């Protein structure tokens, strides 16, 4: 645990980033660590960001299994221009079915 000057606590997970600071999927490997933090800090809401973040989606999934509220914010717009965009959209459709609320950007 690192304590920032403004009182914010930062927890570092022992997972090396794969590419673009994104971790490889851990599935259930880090659930005990996350559960411990959520209970110790008495977290009520888990907020995840970024469509390509495995960690964000896994945190939201585990939080929902613990009965916590979840919010997801997407800062990216993925069209249907190529196979990668289509794949990301399908993953988002799967993962966001369990989110309580979603915040999305627009062109406006």
MMTF fields as JSON, N, C-alpha, C and O atoms, coordinates in Angstrom:
{
  "mmtfVersion": "1.0.0",
  "mmtfProducer": "UNKNOWN",
  "numBonds": 431,
  "numAtoms": 432,
  "numGroups": 108,
  "numChains": 1,
  "numModels": 1,
  "chainsPerModel": [1],
  "groupsPerChain": [108],
  "chainIdList": ["A"],
  "bondAtomList": [4, 2, 8, 6, 12, 10, 16, 14, 20, 18, 24, 22, 28, 26, 32, 30, 36, 34, 40, 38, 44, 42, 48, 46, 52, 50, 56, 54, 60, 58, 64, 62, 68, 66, 72, 70, 76, 74, 80, 78, 84, 82, 88, 86, 92, 90, 96, 94, 100, 98, 104, 102, 108, 106, 112, 110, 116, 114, 120, 118, 124, 122, 128, 126, 132, 130, 136, 134, 140, 138, 144, 142, 148, 146, 152, 150, 156, 154, 160, 158, 164, 162, 168, 166, 172, 170, 176, 174, 180, 178, 184, 182, 188, 186, 192, 190, 196, 194, 200, 198, 204, 202, 208, 206, 212, 210, 216, 214, 220, 218, 224, 222, 228, 226, 232, 230, 236, 234, 240, 238, 244, 242, 248, 246, 252, 250, 256, 254, 260, 258, 264, 262, 268, 266, 272, 270, 276, 274, 280, 278, 284, 282, 288, 286, 292, 290, 296, 294, 300, 298, 304, 302, 308, 306, 312, 310, 316, 314, 320, 318, 324, 322, 328, 326, 332, 330, 336, 334, 340, 338, 344, 342, 348, 346, 352, 350, 356, 354, 360, 358, 364, 362, 368, 366, 372, 370, 376, 374, 380, 378, 384, 382, 388, 386, 392, 390, 396, 394, 400, 398, 404, 402, 408, 406, 412, 410, 416, 414, 420, 418, 424, 422, 428, 426],
  "bondOrderList": [1, 1, 1, 1, 1, 1, 1, 1, 1, 1, 1, 1, 1, 1, 1, 1, 1, 1, 1, 1, 1, 1, 1, 1, 1, 1, 1, 1, 1, 1, 1, 1, 1, 1, 1, 1, 1, 1, 1, 1, 1, 1, 1, 1, 1, 1, 1, 1, 1, 1, 1, 1, 1, 1, 1, 1, 1, 1, 1, 1, 1, 1, 1, 1, 1, 1, 1, 1, 1, 1, 1, 1, 1, 1, 1, 1, 1, 1, 1, 1, 1, 1, 1, 1, 1, 1, 1, 1, 1, 1, 1, 1, 1, 1, 1, 1, 1, 1, 1, 1, 1, 1, 1, 1, 1, 1, 1],
  "groupList": [{"groupName": "UNK", "atomNameList": ["N", "CA", "C", "O"], "elementList": ["N", "C", "C", "O"], "formalChargeList": [0, 0, 0, 0], "bondAtomList": [1, 0, 2, 1, 3, 2], "bondOrderList": [1, 1, 2], "singleLetterCode": "X", "chemCompType": "L-PEPTIDE LINKING"}],
  "groupTypeList": [0, 0, 0, 0, 0, 0, 0, 0, 0, 0, 0, 0, 0, 0, 0, 0, 0, 0, 0, 0, 0, 0, 0, 0, 0, 0, 0, 0, 0, 0, 0, 0, 0, 0, 0, 0, 0, 0, 0, 0, 0, 0, 0, 0, 0, 0, 0, 0, 0, 0, 0, 0, 0, 0, 0, 0, 0, 0, 0, 0, 0, 0, 0, 0, 0, 0, 0, 0, 0, 0, 0, 0, 0, 0, 0, 0, 0, 0, 0, 0, 0, 0, 0, 0, 0, 0, 0, 0, 0, 0, 0, 0, 0, 0, 0, 0, 0, 0, 0, 0, 0, 0, 0, 0, 0, 0, 0, 0],
  "groupIdList": [1, 2, 3, 4, 5, 6, 7, 8, 9, 10, 11, 12, 13, 14, 15, 16, 17, 18, 19, 20, 21, 22, 23, 24, 25, 26, 27, 28, 29, 30, 31, 32, 33, 34, 35, 36, 37, 38, 39, 40, 41, 42, 43, 44, 45, 46, 47, 48, 49, 50, 51, 52, 53, 54, 55, 56, 57, 58, 59, 60, 61, 62, 63, 64, 65, 66, 67, 68, 69, 70, 71, 72, 73, 74, 75, 76, 77, 78, 79, 80, 81, 82, 83, 84, 85, 86, 87, 88, 89, 90, 91, 92, 93, 94, 95, 96, 97, 98, 99, 100, 101, 102, 103, 104, 105, 106, 107, 108],
  "secStructList": [7, 3, 3, 7, 6, 6, 1, 7, 3, 3, 7, 7, 7, 1, 7, 7, 3, 3, 3, 6, 6, 3, 3, 7, 7, 7, 6, 6, 6, 6, 2, 2, 2, 2, 2, 2, 2, 2, 2, 2, 6, 6, 7, 7, 3, 3, 3, 3, 3, 7, 6, 6, 7, 2, 2, 2, 2, 2, 2, 2, 2, 2, 2, 2, 2, 6, 6, 7, 3, 3, 3, 3, 3, 3, 7, 7, 7, 7, 7, 1, 1, 1, 2, 2, 2, 2, 2, 2, 2, 2, 2, 2, 2, 2, 2, 4, 4, 4, 7, 1, 3, 3, 3, 3, 7, 7, 7, 7],
  "xCoordList": [0.853, 0.0, 0.89, 1.848, 0.565, 1.261, 0.264, -0.88, 0.688, -0.164, 0.28, 1.426, -0.625, -0.33, -0.455, -1.035, 0.087, 0.058, -1.361, -1.612, -2.294, -3.675, -4.509, -5.725, -3.873, -4.584, -5.077, -5.592, -4.931, -5.37, -4.45, -3.228, -5.048, -4.271, -4.197, -5.193, -3.021, -2.822, -2.325, -1.297, -3.058, -2.674, -2.037, -2.592, -0.889, -0.203, -0.37, -0.13, -0.784, -0.929, 0.355, 1.026, 0.704, 1.96, 1.855, 2.284, 1.294, 1.15, 1.872, 1.661, 2.721, 3.45, 2.529, 1.744, 2.613, 1.801, 2.289, 3.477, 1.358, 1.662, 2.022, 3.15, 1.08, 1.299, 0.395, -0.725, 0.838, 0.065, -0.443, -1.546, 0.353, -0.001, -1.261, -1.954, -1.558, -2.7, -2.166, -1.2, -2.795, -2.369, -3.016, -4.066, -2.392, -3.013, -4.192, -4.188, -5.2, -6.335, -5.876, -5.108, -6.35, -5.991, -7.123, -6.921, -8.312, -9.515, -9.728, -10.105, -9.496, -9.763, -8.494, -8.567, -7.34, -6.068, -5.944, -5.371, -6.472, -6.285, -7.526, -7.543, -8.554, -9.769, -9.497, -10.047, -8.68, -8.423, -7.821, -8.168, -6.925, -6.331, -7.379, -7.463, -8.174, -9.21, -10.236, -10.62, -10.674, -11.663, -11.151, -11.889, -9.891, -9.286, -9.308, -9.635, -8.964, -8.961, -10.377, -10.617, -11.317, -12.698, -13.308, -14.034, -13.021, -13.561, -12.843, -13.49, -11.516, -10.742, -11.098, -11.223, -11.258, -11.534, -13.029, -13.413, -13.868, -15.323, -15.837, -16.566, -15.441, -15.807, -17.269, -17.721, -18.01, -19.418, -19.616, -20.512, -18.775, -18.916, -17.561, -16.543, -17.555, -16.337, -16.543, -17.536, -15.591, -15.679, -14.516, -13.357, -14.816, -13.781, -13.774, -14.791, -12.603, -12.416, -11.73, -11.083, -11.878, -11.108, -11.552, -11.502, -11.985, -12.512, -11.494, -11.864, -10.226, -9.205, -8.526, -7.535, -9.038, -8.428, -9.032, -10.17, -8.258, -8.71, -8.95, -9.919, -8.068, -8.165, -9.472, -10.12, -9.859, -11.108, -12.308, -13.175, -12.354, -13.495, -13.527, -14.598, -12.365, -12.315, -12.73, -13.43, -12.306, -12.712, -14.222, -14.851, -14.802, -16.253, -16.979, -17.97, -16.49, -17.107, -17.065, -18.084, -15.895, -15.754, -16.559, -17.135, -16.6, -17.381, -18.86, -19.529, -19.367, -20.781, -21.043, -22.101, -20.097, -20.303, -20.314, -20.856, -19.708, -19.708, -20.892, -21.024, -21.751, -22.928, -22.687, -23.53, -21.549, -21.244, -21.798, -21.996, -22.045, -22.498, -21.31, -20.179, -21.57, -20.497, -20.87, -22.031, -19.854, -19.997, -18.835, -17.695, -19.134, -18.097, -18.115, -19.179, -16.943, -16.817, -15.967, -14.867, -16.492, -15.741, -15.3, -16.124, -14.002, -13.444, -13.125, -12.58, -13.451, -13.098, -14.349, -15.344, -14.278, -15.348, -14.788, -13.832, -15.372, -14.943, -16.043, -17.186, -15.697, -16.659, -16.654, -16.442, -16.89, -16.881, -15.94, -16.18, -14.841, -13.931, -13.054, -12.668, -12.741, -11.873, -12.243, -13.099, -11.587, -11.91, -11.636, -12.381, -10.584, -10.262, -11.373, -11.743, -11.907, -12.999, -14.248, -14.923, -14.545, -15.715, -15.528, -16.467, -14.321, -14.023, -14.188, -14.801, -13.649, -13.768, -15.231, -15.648, -16.02, -17.443, -18.172, -19.037, -17.834, -18.471, -18.088, -18.928, -16.823, -16.398, -17.113, -17.543, -17.238, -17.947, -19.396, -19.922, -20.037, -21.431, -21.553, -22.505, -20.602, -20.613, -20.365, -21.125, -19.301, -18.913, -19.878, -20.073, -20.478, -21.311, -22.725, -23.502, -23.074, -24.404, -24.548, -25.664, -23.433, -23.478, -23.206, -23.318, -22.853, -22.582, -23.9, -24.88, -23.914, -25.12, -25.36, -26.498, -24.28, -24.395, -23.203, -22.107, -23.432, -22.367, -22.343, -23.39, -21.149, -20.958, -20.186, -19.111, -20.738, -20.108, -19.875, -20.619, -18.832, -18.541, -19.374, -19.919, -19.465, -20.148, -19.386, -18.446, -19.794, -19.161, -19.67, -19.083, -20.74, -21.352, -20.484, -20.851],
  "yCoordList": [-1.18, 0.0, 1.231, 1.319, 2.174, 3.459, 4.53, 4.525, 5.432, 6.53, 7.803, 8.231, 8.407, 9.644, 10.813, 10.671, 11.958, 13.132, 13.605, 14.175, 13.367, 13.799, 12.775, 12.933, 11.73, 10.729, 9.534, 8.579, 9.566, 8.472, 7.265, 7.405, 6.084, 4.847, 4.219, 4.164, 3.753, 3.095, 1.679, 1.485, 0.703, -0.695, -1.151, -0.933, -1.774, -2.313, -3.823, -4.498, -4.346, -5.789, -6.368, -5.705, -7.572, -8.171, -8.765, -9.898, -8.022, -8.5, -7.552, -6.34, -8.111, -7.295, -6.931, -7.768, -5.702, -5.327, -6.047, -6.328, -6.333, -7.05, -6.053, -6.053, -5.216, -4.192, -3.011, -3.205, -1.812, -0.591, -0.54, -0.055, -1.035, -1.068, -1.869, -1.604, -2.839, -3.732, -5.073, -5.603, -5.619, -6.917, -8.045, -7.866, -9.182, -10.367, -10.772, -10.496, -11.423, -11.858, -12.767, -13.705, -12.482, -13.265, -14.188, -15.08, -13.972, -14.717, -14.68, -13.642, -15.775, -15.818, -15.733, -15.81, -15.576, -15.582, -14.427, -14.594, -13.264, -12.125, -11.822, -10.838, -12.646, -12.418, -12.344, -11.457, -13.223, -13.106, -11.752, -11.199, -11.219, -9.908, -8.805, -7.95, -8.833, -7.813, -7.888, -6.861, -9.082, -9.264, -8.692, -8.027, -8.955, -8.458, -6.927, -6.344, -6.282, -4.815, -4.267, -3.318, -4.853, -4.363, -4.461, -3.562, -5.542, -5.714, -4.793, -4.129, -4.751, -3.929, -2.448, -1.756, -1.97, -0.551, -0.227, 0.931, -1.236, -1.066, -0.353, 0.636, -0.877, -0.303, -0.615, -1.745, 0.402, 0.238, 0.183, -0.505, 0.91, 1.033, 0.786, 1.309, -0.013, -0.238, 0.394, 0.127, 1.241, 2.001, 1.595, 1.745, 1.081, 0.661, 1.525, 2.107, 1.601, 2.403, 1.563, 0.56, 1.981, 1.516, 0.151, -0.851, 0.14, -1.062, -2.191, -3.363, -1.857, -2.891, -3.301, -4.032, -2.846, -3.175, -4.448, -4.452, -5.522, -6.774, -6.579, -7.096, -5.836, -5.621, -4.923, -5.301, -3.914, -3.199, -4.134, -4.133, -4.926, -5.826, -6.926, -7.313, -7.422, -8.449, -7.881, -8.547, -6.665, -6.027, -5.835, -6.093, -5.385, -5.191, -6.524, -6.607, -7.555, -8.876, -9.387, -9.82, -9.337, -9.83, -8.981, -9.511, -7.675, -6.799, -7.176, -7.201, -7.47, -7.858, -9.175, -9.346, -10.11, -11.385, -11.189, -12.013, -10.085, -9.772, -8.885, -8.496, -8.567, -7.765, -6.267, -5.519, -5.813, -4.385, -3.733, -4.401, -2.445, -1.685, -1.439, -1.288, -1.4, -1.192, -0.122, 0.026, 0.619, 1.649, 1.477, 1.265, 1.569, 1.458, 2.714, 3.158, 3.287, 4.445, 4.054, 3.521, 4.326, 4.051, 5.366, 6.223, 5.518, 6.745, 6.589, 7.508, 5.456, 5.174, 4.857, 4.367, 5.144, 4.772, 3.748, 4.034, 2.571, 1.534, 1.322, 1.034, 1.465, 1.253, -0.201, -1.101, -0.413, -1.763, -1.82, -2.552, -1.022, -0.884, -2.115, -2.403, -2.828, -3.997, -5.061, -4.848, -6.194, -7.326, -7.015, -7.466, -6.256, -5.929, -5.114, -5.371, -4.138, -3.315, -4.151, -3.99, -5.032, -5.903, -6.803, -7.016, -7.328, -8.188, -7.418, -7.928, -6.199, -5.382, -5.097, -5.165, -4.778, -4.508, -5.729, -5.596, -6.906, -8.129, -8.386, -8.785, -8.155, -8.318, -7.329, -7.685, -6.079, -5.078, -5.483, -5.337, -5.987, -6.421, -7.506, -7.504, -8.421, -9.491, -8.945, -9.239, -8.151, -7.69, -6.669, -6.634, -5.844, -4.764, -5.196, -4.392, -6.436, -6.902, -6.928, -6.878, -7.007, -7.055, -5.721, -5.621, -4.695, -3.382, -2.713, -2.787, -2.064, -1.354, -0.11, 0.207, 0.591, 1.812, 1.917, 1.455, 2.537, 2.791, 4.275, 4.912, 4.816, 6.197, 6.124, 5.529, 6.733, 6.653, 8.044, 8.983, 8.155, 9.421, 9.523, 8.53, 10.728, 10.929, 11.983, 12.591, 12.19, 13.212, 14.602, 15.589, 14.706, 16.012, 16.85, 17.975],
  "zCoordList": [0.0, 0.0, 0.0, 0.768, -0.864, -0.886, -0.479, -0.934, 0.364, 0.804, 0.094, 0.236, -0.667, -1.376, -0.402, 0.674, -0.782, 0.09, 0.396, 1.458, -0.538, -0.326, 0.442, 0.553, 0.973, 1.76, 0.963, 1.545, -0.338, -1.196, -1.014, -0.981, -0.898, -0.806, -2.193, -2.913, -2.556, -3.845, -3.576, -2.927, -4.076, -3.934, -5.243, -6.32, -5.145, -6.311, -6.33, -5.329, -7.478, -7.633, -8.207, -8.997, -7.832, -8.299, -9.703, -9.923, -10.649, -12.019, -12.964, -12.925, -13.807, -14.775, -15.939, -16.385, -16.435, -17.594, -18.844, -18.997, -19.719, -20.957, -22.056, -22.549, -22.436, -23.45, -23.156, -22.683, -23.419, -23.156, -21.714, -21.461, -20.779, -19.354, -19.063, -18.081, -19.904, -19.71, -19.217, -19.766, -18.182, -17.66, -18.446, -19.063, -18.415, -18.999, -18.122, -16.923, -18.699, -17.877, -16.741, -16.955, -15.539, -14.358, -13.921, -13.096, -14.475, -14.11, -12.599, -12.057, -11.927, -10.491, -9.651, -8.425, -10.281, -9.551, -8.567, -7.491, -8.919, -8.028, -7.19, -6.45, -7.294, -6.513, -5.007, -4.353, -4.424, -2.974, -2.584, -1.54, -3.411, -3.125, -3.205, -2.323, -4.268, -4.448, -3.323, -2.762, -2.997, -1.928, -0.609, 0.118, -0.311, 0.922, 0.971, 2.004, -0.137, -0.197, -0.087, 0.66, -0.823, -0.806, 0.589, 1.014, 1.299, 2.654, 3.641, 4.45, 3.579, 4.516, 4.4, 5.41, 3.183, 2.952, 2.97, 2.807, 3.166, 3.209, 1.953, 2.033, 0.804, -0.489, -0.788, -0.604, -1.254, -1.628, -3.135, -3.624, -3.874, -5.324, -5.972, -5.519, -7.035, -7.813, -9.178, -9.854, -9.58, -10.823, -11.713, -11.328, -12.901, -13.841, -15.082, -15.458, -15.72, -16.93, -17.999, -17.698, -19.231, -20.382, -20.898, -20.185, -22.144, -22.777, -22.856, -22.782, -23.004, -23.182, -21.877, -21.904, -20.747, -19.456, -18.875, -18.405, -18.914, -18.292, -16.805, -16.251, -16.168, -14.726, -14.353, -13.377, -15.118, -14.828, -14.925, -14.051, -15.983, -16.175, -15.115, -14.647, -14.742, -13.7, -12.346, -11.583, -12.045, -10.783, -10.735, -9.709, -11.839, -11.877, -11.709, -10.983, -12.374, -12.271, -10.83, -10.292, -10.215, -8.842, -7.857, -6.907, -8.081, -7.196, -7.239, -6.206, -8.434, -8.551, -7.837, -7.232, -7.895, -7.197, -5.689, -4.952, -5.229, -3.794, -3.41, -2.25, -4.376, -4.089, -4.057, -3.562, -4.577, -4.599, -5.859, -6.874, -5.795, -6.956, -7.878, -7.416, -9.181, -10.148, -11.163, -11.544, -11.588, -12.62, -13.589, -13.176, -14.875, -15.897, -16.755, -17.188, -17.003, -17.883, -19.076, -18.927, -20.267, -21.491, -22.105, -22.422, -22.27, -22.833, -24.312, -24.922, -24.892, -26.28, -27.078, -26.544, -28.351, -29.267, -30.244, -30.966, -30.271, -31.195, -32.215, -31.86, -33.473, -34.55, -34.968, -34.155, -36.238, -36.8, -37.991, -38.951, -37.921, -39.048, -39.266, -40.399, -38.219, -38.372, -37.342, -36.483, -37.447, -36.571, -35.104, -34.234, -34.814, -33.423, -32.777, -31.631, -33.497, -32.959, -32.712, -31.695, -33.634, -33.477, -32.257, -31.491, -32.08, -30.927, -29.614, -28.676, -29.536, -28.321, -28.025, -26.868, -29.046, -28.84, -28.29, -27.425, -28.78, -28.272, -26.815, -26.009, -26.484, -25.092, -24.179, -23.082, -24.641, -23.837, -23.612, -22.509, -24.649, -24.517, -23.444, -22.663, -23.408, -22.416, -21.009, -20.086, -20.843, -19.515, -18.928, -17.713, -19.764, -19.239, -18.893, -18.378, -19.16, -18.762, -17.247, -16.73, -16.532, -15.071, -14.397, -13.175, -15.158, -14.55, -14.171, -14.913, -13.02, -12.6, -13.447, -13.794, -13.776, -14.58, -15.513, -15.196, -16.678, -17.635, -17.958, -18.072, -18.105, -18.531, -19.839, -19.899, -20.889, -22.207, -22.774, -22.491, -23.576, -24.243, -25.513, -25.995, -26.042, -27.318, -28.095, -27.583, -29.319, -30.149, -29.818, -30.263, -29.053, -28.763, -27.858, -27.517]
}
